[in-house]
Every structure is written in structure tokens, then in C-alpha cells.
């Protein structure tokens, strides 16, 4: 039985390269399911079917309707990658405006394996709520990949390159 990775992305520029992480995980024998916040999904435009084809599963953006069959297998581990300032704070506060946040909140409550790797600039990273949110998530048992050497390192606004986002660190932390 294959290991299953849920890659749950929010609207930070590296999300447009999620296919790279999907391919790396599937090459290692993992099954991958991709979920996106509504804004992140809108960035893909008409390319969402390509992402679904890459994973062999529909990309999940919204909640299933009551009674609808779940077309995803249960996750071995879930990774919220990239996680924006909004997504980190939303999950830490227990808010569920998107399916991605709702899944992460449920995972925390059910003690399912969950990791979060932010993608924020240094100005956002210094906001006091961000630090409180990271601490809250860590206290709840979430593995937050922030800071060198094993996590995302925020850079000054405008200096980050989406191509340099450390997807490999998230995959390694997930056991992929």
C-alpha cells in the first residue's frame, strides 16, 4: 500500500511549482493529493486539470457536499506548503474559511501528522501574530518548518525567488 501525501497549498508564488514536489514524491513511490486555497487555485486558471492528471486525483479546493464520496485515500501525512501569513494565522486561530485550513484544523484536533512550511517575507515574519501563530502550531504538535537549516528562511520583501522555495525540505520532513 502506497504512502499518501496531501500537499495543501496557499496563494504564495511557489504554489505554482507544486508539480515539481508532486513529481518528486511520486518518483519515490508516494501517492499525492493536492488541495489548494481558492485564491491559489485561481492562479492555476485552466491548468488545474493538468495538476489533477499529474496526481491521478481531483484537486480539492472546496468542501465536499454532505454524503458525497471521498475520492482521496486517507493521508499518511499532510503538508501545508506553501503557507502564507494568512494561512498560518488562520490555522493557528482555528478558523476554517477554506478547505485547506479546515483540513489542517481537523488534523490538529485528531492528531494526524501535519507539517506547515511558511512562505512569508521578513516583514510579515516580524508581525507579532505570526510568531504567536507559529508557537501555537508547534505547541499543538504541528511541525513548523521555519528557519535554517531545516525550514523556510524569510527574506526582505521583493528578494525571494519562487524557484528557490525549499520544497525538498518539506518532502524530507514528511518522510518522502
C-alpha positions in Angstrom: 0.0 0.0 0.0 1.4 3.4 -1.0 2.1 6.2 1.4 -0.2 9.1 0.7 1.0 12.8 0.9 -1.5 15.6 1.0 0.1 18.7 -0.4 -2.1 21.6 0.6 -1.0 25.0 -0.8 -2.0 28.6 -0.3 -1.5 31.6 -2.5 2.2 32.3 -2.4 4.1 32.3 -5.7 5.9 28.9 -5.1 2.5 27.2 -5.2 2.6 27.4 -9.0 5.5 25.0 -8.9 3.7 22.4 -6.8 4.0 19.9 -9.7 7.8 19.7 -9.0 7.0 18.4 -5.5 4.3 16.1 -6.8 6.7 14.5 -9.3 9.5 14.1 -6.7 7.1 12.4 -4.3 5.6 10.1 -6.9 9.1 9.1 -8.1 9.7 7.9 -4.6 6.6 5.8 -4.6 4.2 8.1 -2.8 0.7 8.9 -3.9 0.0 12.6 -3.8 -3.2 14.5 -3.5 -3.2 18.3 -4.0 -5.5 20.7 -2.2 -5.5 24.5 -2.8 -7.0 27.5 -1.2 -9.4 29.2 -3.6 -7.0 32.0 -4.4 -4.2 29.6 -5.1 -6.5 27.6 -7.3 -7.5 30.7 -9.2 -3.8 31.3 -10.1 -3.7 28.0 -12.0 -6.6 29.1 -14.2 -7.3 26.4 -16.8 -4.2 24.4 -15.7 -5.9 22.7 -12.8 -6.8 19.6 -14.9 -3.1 19.2 -15.7 -2.4 19.1 -12.0 -5.2 16.6 -11.4 -3.8 14.4 -14.2 -0.3 14.6 -12.6 -1.7 13.2 -9.3 -4.4 11.0 -10.7 -6.8 12.6 -8.3 -9.0 15.8 -8.5 -7.5 18.9 -7.0 -9.5 19.8 -3.9 -10.4 23.4 -3.4 -13.8 23.3 -1.6 -15.6 21.1 0.9 -17.4 18.0 -0.3 -21.1 18.2 -0.2 -22.7 16.1 2.6 -22.9 12.5 1.6 -20.6 12.8 -1.3 -18.0 10.1 -1.7 -14.4 10.9 -0.8 -12.2 10.4 -3.8 -9.0 10.7 -1.9 -7.3 8.0 0.2 -6.5 8.8 3.8 -3.3 10.7 4.2 -0.1 9.3 5.7 1.0 12.9 6.3 -0.2 16.3 5.2 1.9 19.3 4.4 0.6 22.8 4.2 3.2 24.1 1.7 3.5 27.0 0.9 1.7 28.5 3.8 1.1 32.3 3.6 0.8 34.6 6.6 -2.9 34.4 6.3 -3.0 30.6 6.2 -0.6 30.2 9.2 -2.6 32.6 11.3 -6.0 31.1 10.2 -4.9 27.6 11.1 -3.4 28.7 14.5 -6.6 30.5 15.3 -8.7 27.5 14.4 -10.6 29.3 11.6 -11.9 27.3 8.6 -12.6 29.7 5.7 -11.1 27.3 3.2 -10.9 23.5 2.8 -7.1 23.7 3.3 -7.5 25.4 6.7 -10.4 23.2 7.7 -8.3 20.0 7.0 -5.3 21.4 8.9 -7.5 22.3 11.9 -9.1 18.9 11.9 -5.7 17.2 11.6 -4.5 19.1 14.7 -7.6 18.0 16.6 -7.3 14.4 15.6 -3.5 14.4 16.0 -2.9 13.4 12.3 0.6 14.0 11.0 0.8 17.6 9.8 3.6 20.0 8.9 3.5 23.6 7.8 6.2 25.4 5.9 5.5 29.1 5.6 6.3 31.3 2.7 6.4 34.8 4.0 8.7 37.8 3.6 10.7 39.1 6.5 8.3 42.0 7.1 5.4 39.5 7.5 7.5 37.2 9.7 8.1 40.0 12.2 4.4 40.6 12.7 3.6 39.7 16.3 0.7 37.5 15.4 2.8 35.4 13.1 5.2 34.5 15.9 2.3 33.6 18.2 0.7 31.5 15.5 3.9 29.6 14.8 4.2 28.9 18.6 0.6 27.9 18.8 1.0 25.4 16.0 4.2 24.0 17.4 2.5 23.7 20.9 -0.3 21.7 19.1 2.2 19.2 17.7 2.5 20.6 14.2 5.9 20.5 12.7 6.6 24.1 11.5 9.5 24.3 9.1 10.7 27.9 9.7 14.3 28.9 9.9 17.6 27.4 8.9 18.8 24.8 8.4 15.6 22.7 8.0 12.9 25.3 7.1 12.0 28.3 5.1 14.0 31.4 5.7 12.1 34.7 5.2 13.9 37.3 3.0 13.3 41.0 2.8 10.2 41.9 0.6 10.9 41.5 -3.1 14.1 39.5 -2.7 12.6 35.9 -2.7 12.6 33.8 -5.8 9.8 31.3 -6.1 12.2 28.9 -7.8 14.3 28.8 -4.6 11.5 27.7 -2.4 12.8 24.7 -0.5 10.2 22.1 -1.5 12.8 19.4 -0.7 12.8 20.3 3.0 9.0 19.8 3.2 9.2 16.5 1.4 12.1 15.3 3.7 10.2 16.4 6.8 7.1 14.5 5.6 9.3 11.4 5.2 9.1 11.3 1.4 
